[in-house]
Amino acid sequence: MAVTHQWHLKGEYLENCNCEVLCPCVIPVSPQLPTDGHCDMALAFNIDKGDFDGVSLGGLSSVVVMYTPGNMTNADWTTALYVNERATQEQ
Protein backbone atom coordinates (compact mmCIF):
# COMPACT_ATOMS: atom_id res chain seq x y z
CA MET A 1 0.00 0.00 0.00
CA ALA A 2 1.43 3.38 -1.03
CA VAL A 3 1.77 6.11 1.57
CA THR A 4 0.14 9.40 0.59
CA HIS A 5 1.28 12.69 2.10
CA GLN A 6 -0.52 16.02 1.94
CA TRP A 7 1.50 19.17 1.14
CA HIS A 8 0.09 22.69 1.06
CA LEU A 9 2.59 25.51 0.55
CA LYS A 10 2.40 29.21 -0.32
CA GLY A 11 5.48 31.40 -0.45
CA GLU A 12 8.57 32.14 -2.50
CA TYR A 13 10.89 29.77 -4.33
CA LEU A 14 14.26 30.52 -5.93
CA GLU A 15 16.31 28.10 -8.01
CA ASN A 16 19.78 28.62 -9.43
CA CYS A 17 22.43 26.49 -11.10
CA ASN A 18 25.82 26.99 -12.72
CA CYS A 19 24.62 26.26 -16.26
CA GLU A 20 24.31 28.87 -18.98
CA VAL A 21 20.79 30.28 -19.46
CA LEU A 22 18.75 27.03 -19.37
CA CYS A 23 19.53 23.82 -17.49
CA PRO A 24 20.30 21.28 -20.25
CA CYS A 25 19.75 18.32 -17.88
CA VAL A 26 15.98 18.72 -17.86
CA ILE A 27 15.25 19.40 -21.54
CA PRO A 28 12.40 16.93 -22.21
CA VAL A 29 13.38 16.02 -25.77
CA SER A 30 17.06 15.20 -25.35
CA PRO A 31 18.73 15.85 -21.97
CA GLN A 32 22.34 17.03 -22.35
CA LEU A 33 25.37 17.27 -20.08
CA PRO A 34 25.61 20.35 -17.86
CA THR A 35 27.43 23.37 -19.31
CA ASP A 36 30.47 22.83 -17.00
CA GLY A 37 30.21 19.02 -16.94
CA HIS A 38 28.66 19.05 -13.45
CA CYS A 39 25.73 20.71 -11.70
CA ASP A 40 25.93 23.06 -8.72
CA MET A 41 22.38 23.92 -7.67
CA ALA A 42 20.64 25.78 -4.89
CA LEU A 43 16.92 25.78 -4.15
CA ALA A 44 15.59 28.25 -1.58
CA PHE A 45 12.11 28.16 -0.05
CA ASN A 46 10.42 30.81 2.09
CA ILE A 47 7.08 29.45 3.29
CA ASP A 48 4.47 32.09 4.16
CA LYS A 49 1.69 29.57 4.79
CA GLY A 50 1.53 25.83 4.60
CA ASP A 51 1.63 22.44 6.21
CA PHE A 52 2.80 18.89 5.67
CA ASP A 53 0.34 16.23 6.85
CA GLY A 54 -1.20 18.83 9.19
CA VAL A 55 2.11 20.08 10.67
CA SER A 56 2.37 23.85 10.19
CA LEU A 57 5.35 25.04 8.11
CA GLY A 58 4.36 28.73 7.89
CA GLY A 59 7.15 31.20 8.62
CA LEU A 60 9.96 28.74 7.91
CA SER A 61 12.74 28.89 5.33
CA SER A 62 15.01 26.21 3.93
CA VAL A 63 17.74 25.83 1.35
CA VAL A 64 18.77 22.67 -0.52
CA VAL A 65 22.26 22.72 -2.06
CA MET A 66 23.20 19.99 -4.54
CA TYR A 67 26.14 18.82 -6.61
CA THR A 68 25.99 16.23 -9.38
CA PRO A 69 29.14 15.10 -11.21
CA GLY A 70 27.29 14.85 -14.54
CA ASN A 71 23.71 15.06 -15.73
CA MET A 72 21.40 15.64 -12.76
CA THR A 73 19.14 12.79 -13.88
CA ASN A 74 21.88 10.40 -12.74
CA ALA A 75 21.62 9.23 -9.14
CA ASP A 76 25.06 10.33 -7.88
CA TRP A 77 24.06 13.51 -6.00
CA THR A 78 25.68 15.13 -2.99
CA THR A 79 23.05 17.12 -1.11
CA ALA A 80 22.84 19.36 1.95
CA LEU A 81 19.64 20.66 3.54
CA TYR A 82 19.63 23.82 5.65
CA VAL A 83 16.47 24.38 7.70
CA ASN A 84 15.47 27.49 9.63
CA GLU A 85 16.68 27.20 13.23
CA ARG A 86 13.15 28.00 14.47
CA ALA A 87 11.88 24.69 13.07
CA THR A 88 10.78 22.06 15.55
CA GLN A 89 11.83 18.43 15.25
CA GLU A 90 8.38 17.58 13.91
CA GLN A 91 8.64 20.25 11.22
MINURO-967131 format. One record per atom (N, C-alpha, C): x, y, z negated; residue in three letters. Coordinates in nm, 4 decimals. Atoms other than C-alpha are relative to their C-alpha. Example, Ala and Ser with C-alpha at 12.3 -4.5 7.8 and 13.67 -1.06 7.14 Angstrom:
xx; yy; zz; residuo
0.0890; -0.1190; 0.0000; Ala
1.2300; -0.4500; -0.7800; Ala
0.0900; 0.1200; 0.0000; Ala
-0.0820; -0.1190; 0.0060; Ser
1.3670; -0.1060; -0.7140; Ser
-0.0770; 0.1090; -0.0730; Ser
// end
This chain:
xx; yy; zz; residuo
0.0837; -0.1179; 0.0000; Met
0.0000; 0.0000; 0.0000; Met
0.0886; 0.1249; 0.0000; Met
-0.0783; -0.1232; -0.0113; Ala
0.1429; 0.3375; 0.1028; Ala
-0.0397; 0.0980; -0.1094; Ala
0.0245; -0.1032; 0.0999; Val
0.1766; 0.6114; -0.1574; Val
-0.0244; 0.1318; 0.0727; Val
0.0322; -0.1283; -0.0609; Thr
0.0137; 0.9399; -0.0592; Thr
0.0198; 0.1095; -0.1031; Thr
-0.0226; -0.1147; 0.0884; His
0.1282; 1.2687; -0.2105; His
-0.0687; 0.1217; 0.0594; His
0.0670; -0.1224; -0.0430; Gln
-0.0519; 1.6023; -0.1940; Gln
0.0892; 0.1210; -0.0237; Gln
-0.0768; -0.1239; 0.0044; Trp
0.1496; 1.9168; -0.1140; Trp
-0.0900; 0.1157; 0.0398; Trp
0.0644; -0.1258; -0.0381; His
0.0089; 2.2687; -0.1060; His
0.1004; 0.1098; -0.0312; His
-0.1007; -0.1035; 0.0199; Leu
0.2586; 2.5513; -0.0547; Leu
-0.0338; 0.1251; 0.0795; Leu
0.0109; -0.1279; -0.0685; Lys
0.2400; 2.9207; 0.0323; Lys
0.1176; 0.0840; -0.0465; Lys
-0.1156; -0.0815; 0.0364; Gly
0.5483; 3.1396; 0.0447; Gly
0.0855; 0.0295; 0.1207; Gly
-0.0944; -0.0323; -0.1065; Glu
0.8569; 3.2139; 0.2496; Glu
0.0988; -0.1138; 0.0201; Glu
-0.0920; 0.1064; -0.0385; Tyr
1.0888; 2.9766; 0.4332; Tyr
0.1034; 0.0597; 0.0954; Tyr
-0.1073; -0.0467; -0.0872; Leu
1.4258; 3.0525; 0.5933; Leu
0.0878; -0.1186; 0.0343; Leu
-0.0852; 0.1099; -0.0465; Glu
1.6311; 2.8100; 0.8010; Glu
0.1124; 0.0593; 0.0832; Glu
-0.1136; -0.0471; -0.0767; Asn
1.9783; 2.8621; 0.9426; Asn
0.0951; -0.1162; 0.0244; Asn
-0.1031; 0.0998; -0.0285; Cys
2.2429; 2.6488; 1.1103; Cys
0.1128; 0.0668; 0.0774; Cys
-0.1182; -0.0549; -0.0657; Asn
2.5822; 2.6987; 1.2720; Asn
-0.0053; -0.0082; 0.1520; Asn
0.0085; 0.0132; -0.1458; Cys
2.4623; 2.6257; 1.6262; Cys
-0.0325; 0.1335; 0.0668; Cys
0.0309; -0.1191; -0.0771; Glu
2.4307; 2.8872; 1.8979; Glu
-0.1480; 0.0015; 0.0369; Glu
0.1376; -0.0314; -0.0371; Val
2.0786; 3.0284; 1.9463; Val
-0.1031; -0.1056; -0.0422; Val
0.1003; 0.1030; 0.0269; Leu
1.8752; 2.7032; 1.9366; Leu
0.0696; -0.1293; -0.0399; Leu
-0.0588; 0.1260; 0.0452; Cys
1.9528; 2.3815; 1.7495; Cys
-0.0183; -0.1076; 0.1068; Cys
0.0131; 0.0990; -0.1064; Pro
2.0298; 2.1277; 2.0248; Pro
-0.0360; -0.1397; -0.0507; Pro
0.0305; 0.1321; 0.0558; Cys
1.9746; 1.8321; 1.7883; Cys
-0.1477; -0.0353; 0.0070; Cys
0.1439; 0.0257; 0.0100; Val
1.5983; 1.8717; 1.7860; Val
-0.0763; 0.0309; 0.1281; Val
0.0673; -0.0205; -0.1286; Ile
1.5246; 1.9396; 2.1537; Ile
-0.0731; -0.1293; 0.0346; Ile
0.0785; 0.1224; -0.0190; Pro
1.2399; 1.6934; 2.2213; Pro
0.0372; -0.0828; 0.1231; Pro
-0.0241; 0.0729; -0.1245; Val
1.3375; 1.6018; 2.5769; Val
0.1294; -0.0799; -0.0050; Val
-0.1302; 0.0659; -0.0002; Ser
1.7057; 1.5197; 2.5347; Ser
0.0905; 0.0606; -0.1066; Ser
-0.0840; -0.0556; 0.1050; Pro
1.8725; 1.5853; 2.1970; Pro
0.1484; -0.0040; 0.0386; Pro
-0.1411; -0.0144; -0.0319; Gln
2.2338; 1.7031; 2.2347; Gln
0.0825; 0.0072; -0.1281; Gln
-0.0888; -0.0194; 0.1141; Leu
2.5374; 1.7271; 2.0084; Leu
-0.0047; 0.1456; -0.0449; Leu
-0.0036; -0.1372; 0.0491; Pro
2.5607; 2.0353; 1.7862; Pro
0.1084; 0.0811; 0.0724; Pro
-0.0917; -0.0900; -0.0680; Thr
2.7432; 2.3368; 1.9306; Thr
0.1452; -0.0213; -0.0439; Thr
-0.1349; 0.0179; 0.0545; Asp
3.0468; 2.2834; 1.7005; Asp
0.0338; -0.1462; -0.0291; Asp
-0.0245; 0.1418; 0.0230; Gly
3.0210; 1.9025; 1.6941; Gly
-0.0516; -0.0511; -0.1329; Gly
0.0577; 0.0363; 0.1300; His
2.8662; 1.9047; 1.3452; His
-0.1058; 0.1033; -0.0339; His
0.1035; -0.0944; 0.0442; Cys
2.5732; 2.0709; 1.1698; Cys
0.0277; 0.0449; -0.1428; Cys
0.0033; -0.0616; 0.1331; Asp
2.5930; 2.3060; 0.8720; Asp
-0.1336; 0.0713; -0.0065; Asp
0.1357; -0.0561; 0.0057; Met
2.2376; 2.3918; 0.7675; Met
-0.0342; 0.0436; -0.1417; Met
0.0549; -0.0427; 0.1284; Ala
2.0637; 2.5782; 0.4885; Ala
-0.1486; 0.0276; 0.0191; Ala
0.1440; -0.0224; 0.0006; Leu
1.6915; 2.5780; 0.4152; Leu
-0.0359; 0.0616; -0.1345; Leu
0.0355; -0.0685; 0.1246; Ala
1.5593; 2.8254; 0.1577; Ala
-0.1519; 0.0122; -0.0098; Ala
0.1439; -0.0032; 0.0249; Phe
1.2111; 2.8158; 0.0053; Phe
-0.0283; 0.0910; -0.1198; Phe
0.0486; -0.0819; 0.1098; Asn
1.0421; 3.0808; -0.2089; Asn
-0.1503; -0.0241; -0.0077; Asn
0.1391; 0.0429; 0.0100; Ile
0.7081; 2.9450; -0.3293; Ile
-0.0793; 0.1016; -0.0816; Ile
0.0878; -0.0943; 0.0702; Asp
0.4474; 3.2092; -0.4156; Asp
-0.1085; -0.0753; -0.0755; Asp
0.1061; 0.0823; 0.0578; Lys
0.1686; 2.9575; -0.4792; Lys
0.0191; -0.1419; 0.0502; Lys
-0.0022; 0.1360; -0.0495; Gly
0.1532; 2.5832; -0.4603; Gly
0.0123; -0.1032; -0.1093; Gly
-0.0146; 0.1114; 0.0935; Asp
0.1626; 2.2442; -0.6209; Asp
0.0367; -0.1261; 0.0761; Asp
-0.0294; 0.1331; -0.0516; Phe
0.2799; 1.8886; -0.5668; Phe
-0.0693; -0.0982; -0.0922; Phe
0.0797; 0.0941; 0.0793; Asp
0.0343; 1.6235; -0.6854; Asp
-0.0524; 0.0639; -0.1287; Asp
0.0584; -0.0690; 0.1142; Gly
-0.1198; 1.8829; -0.9192; Gly
0.0989; 0.0711; -0.0900; Gly
-0.1021; -0.0691; 0.0793; Val
0.2113; 2.0076; -1.0670; Val
0.0279; 0.1346; 0.0658; Val
-0.0185; -0.1342; -0.0554; Ser
0.2373; 2.3846; -1.0188; Ser
0.1453; 0.0243; 0.0400; Ser
-0.1318; -0.0362; -0.0496; Leu
0.5348; 2.5043; -0.8108; Leu
0.0104; 0.1507; 0.0255; Leu
0.0028; -0.1433; -0.0238; Gly
0.4363; 2.8727; -0.7890; Gly
0.1086; 0.0727; -0.0773; Gly
-0.1053; -0.0795; 0.0635; Gly
0.7153; 3.1202; -0.8622; Gly
0.1370; -0.0627; 0.0046; Gly
-0.1304; 0.0672; -0.0056; Leu
0.9958; 2.8736; -0.7911; Leu
0.0673; 0.0227; 0.1353; Leu
-0.0801; -0.0079; -0.1220; Ser
1.2737; 2.8889; -0.5330; Ser
0.0932; -0.1191; 0.0040; Ser
-0.0977; 0.1075; -0.0146; Ser
1.5011; 2.6211; -0.3930; Ser
0.0739; 0.0180; 0.1315; Ser
-0.0811; -0.0020; -0.1207; Val
1.7742; 2.5830; -0.1345; Val
0.0540; -0.1403; 0.0223; Val
-0.0585; 0.1279; -0.0397; Val
1.8767; 2.2674; 0.0517; Val
0.1136; 0.0333; 0.0967; Val
-0.1163; -0.0222; -0.0856; Val
2.2257; 2.2721; 0.2056; Val
0.0424; -0.1359; 0.0535; Val
-0.0291; 0.1293; -0.0622; Met
2.3201; 1.9988; 0.4538; Met
0.1173; 0.0100; 0.0963; Met
-0.1075; 0.0148; -0.0980; Tyr
2.6139; 1.8825; 0.6607; Tyr
-0.0210; -0.1340; 0.0697; Tyr
0.0013; 0.1256; -0.0753; Thr
2.5995; 1.6231; 0.9380; Thr
0.1197; 0.0011; 0.0937; Thr
-0.1206; 0.0037; -0.0824; Pro
2.9142; 1.5101; 1.1211; Pro
-0.0265; -0.0086; 0.1502; Pro
0.0371; 0.0049; -0.1421; Gly
2.7288; 1.4852; 1.4542; Gly
-0.1423; 0.0468; 0.0123; Gly
0.1399; -0.0341; -0.0176; Asn
2.3713; 1.5059; 1.5728; Asn
-0.0770; -0.0249; -0.1296; Asn
0.0710; 0.0118; 0.1284; Met
2.1403; 1.5642; 1.2762; Met
-0.1031; -0.1124; -0.0025; Met
0.0915; 0.1134; -0.0002; Thr
1.9141; 1.2790; 1.3885; Thr
0.0692; -0.1278; -0.0470; Thr
-0.0727; 0.1127; 0.0578; Asn
2.1879; 1.0395; 1.2740; Asn
-0.0157; 0.0040; -0.1516; Asn
0.0307; 0.0106; 0.1434; Ala
2.1617; 0.9235; 0.9141; Ala
0.1160; 0.0356; -0.0923; Ala
-0.1193; -0.0221; 0.0829; Asp
2.5063; 1.0331; 0.7878; Asp
0.0061; 0.1427; -0.0537; Asp
0.0090; -0.1358; 0.0541; Trp
2.4057; 1.3511; 0.5997; Trp
0.0663; 0.0099; -0.1364; Trp
-0.0398; -0.0377; 0.1350; Thr
2.5684; 1.5133; 0.2986; Thr
-0.0918; 0.1155; -0.0382; Thr
0.1040; -0.0958; 0.0359; Thr
2.3049; 1.7123; 0.1114; Thr
0.0124; 0.0433; -0.1453; Thr
0.0075; -0.0530; 0.1367; Ala
2.2843; 1.9363; -0.1954; Ala
-0.1316; 0.0751; -0.0143; Ala
0.1255; -0.0687; 0.0293; Leu
1.9645; 2.0661; -0.3541; Leu
0.0220; 0.0905; -0.1198; Leu
-0.0086; -0.0983; 0.1080; Tyr
1.9631; 2.3815; -0.5650; Tyr
-0.1417; 0.0429; -0.0332; Tyr
0.1354; -0.0306; 0.0442; Val
1.6473; 2.4380; -0.7702; Val
0.0066; 0.1112; -0.1036; Val
0.0099; -0.1094; 0.0949; Asn
1.5474; 2.7492; -0.9630; Asn
0.0149; -0.0516; -0.1429; Asn
-0.0246; 0.0453; 0.1374; Glu
1.6683; 2.7198; -1.3233; Glu
-0.1235; 0.0052; -0.0885; Glu
0.1261; -0.0047; 0.0773; Arg
1.3150; 2.8004; -1.4467; Arg
-0.0821; -0.1270; 0.0168; Arg
0.0791; 0.1207; -0.0276; Ala
1.1876; 2.4689; -1.3066; Ala
0.0068; -0.0978; -0.1173; Ala
0.0029; 0.1039; 0.1020; Thr
1.0781; 2.2063; -1.5555; Thr
0.0434; -0.1326; 0.0619; Thr
-0.0376; 0.1318; -0.0503; Gln
1.1829; 1.8425; -1.5249; Gln
-0.1075; -0.0573; 0.0907; Gln
0.1111; 0.0487; -0.0800; Glu
0.8384; 1.7577; -1.3905; Glu
-0.0048; 0.0666; 0.1382; Glu
-0.0002; -0.0719; -0.1279; Gln
0.8636; 2.0254; -1.1225; Gln
0.1137; -0.0462; 0.0886; Gln
// end
